[in-house]
């Protein structure tokens, strides 16, 4: 499938997304781009603390929790993982890890997605 795009804006909240009960190999990833505010994303043994500009990739195949710690504005994009793996073969190793907004690649993506 294609992309699913959400732009949640909310005060303090906890959002749980439950994974696939069959535990199948993930075919999609969810990119969470923190535009304003702060949040924490927990998946498995990974915990990513996000500030404005940061992003994290999660697999919807496994449970993850999004703790919104302050009024937030976030962009969430669910997309197939296959095209990303073609460009970045090790993408699965980055799942659940904070990618800092100070990185030029993240800054470029942030600007593009919000344009």
C-alpha positions in Angstrom: 0.0 0.0 0.0 0.7 3.7 -0.1 1.3 6.2 2.7 -0.9 7.0 5.6 -0.3 10.5 7.0 -1.5 11.9 10.4 -0.7 15.2 12.0 -1.7 14.9 15.7 -1.7 18.0 17.8 -2.6 17.3 21.4 -1.8 18.1 25.1 -0.3 15.5 27.4 -1.4 12.0 26.4 -0.5 8.4 26.2 -1.1 6.5 22.9 -0.6 2.7 22.6 -0.5 1.0 19.3 -0.7 -2.7 19.5 1.2 -4.9 17.1 0.3 -7.8 15.0 -0.8 -10.7 17.2 0.8 -13.2 14.8 4.2 -11.4 15.1 4.7 -11.3 11.3 7.7 -9.6 9.8 7.0 -5.9 9.5 6.1 -4.7 6.0 5.6 -1.1 7.1 7.3 1.5 9.3 5.8 4.6 11.0 7.9 7.7 11.0 7.1 10.1 13.9 8.5 13.6 13.3 8.3 15.8 16.3 7.4 19.3 15.1 6.8 21.0 18.4 6.8 19.9 22.0 8.4 16.7 23.5 7.5 13.1 23.6 8.9 9.6 24.4 8.4 6.6 22.2 8.9 3.1 23.6 9.1 0.0 21.6 10.6 -3.2 22.9 13.9 -2.4 24.7 14.2 1.0 22.8 13.2 4.3 24.2 13.5 7.5 22.2 13.1 10.9 23.8 12.0 13.4 21.0 12.3 17.1 21.0 11.3 19.5 18.2 12.9 18.4 14.9 13.7 14.8 16.0 12.3 11.7 14.5 11.9 8.0 15.2 10.9 5.0 13.1 8.8 2.3 14.6 7.3 -0.9 13.3 3.5 -1.3 13.6 4.1 -5.1 13.7 5.0 -4.7 17.4 3.4 -2.8 20.3 4.7 0.7 20.9 3.8 3.5 23.2 3.9 7.2 22.5 4.0 9.4 25.7 3.2 13.0 24.8 5.0 14.9 27.5 4.0 18.5 26.6 1.6 20.1 24.1 2.8 18.6 20.9 2.6 18.9 17.1 3.8 15.8 15.4 3.7 14.3 11.9 3.2 10.5 11.6 3.7 8.7 8.3 3.1 5.0 7.9 4.8 3.7 4.8 6.0 0.4 3.3 9.5 -0.5 4.5 10.6 -2.2 1.2 11.5 1.1 -0.7 13.4 2.3 2.3 15.4 -1.0 2.6 16.4 -0.6 -1.1 18.1 2.7 -0.3 19.1 1.9 3.3 19.6 -1.9 3.8 20.2 -1.5 7.6 17.0 0.5 8.2 15.6 -2.1 10.6 18.6 -1.5 12.9 17.4 2.1 13.3 13.9 1.2 14.5 13.1 2.7 17.8 16.2 5.0 17.9 16.0 8.8 18.0 17.3 10.4 14.9 18.3 13.9 15.9 16.8 17.0 14.3 20.3 18.5 14.1 21.2 16.0 11.4 21.2 17.5 7.9 19.2 14.6 6.5 16.5 14.9 9.2 16.4 18.7 8.7 15.9 18.3 5.0 13.2 15.7 5.5 11.5 17.9 8.1 11.5 20.9 5.7 10.2 18.8 2.8 7.4 17.1 4.7 6.1 20.4 6.2 6.3 22.3 2.9 
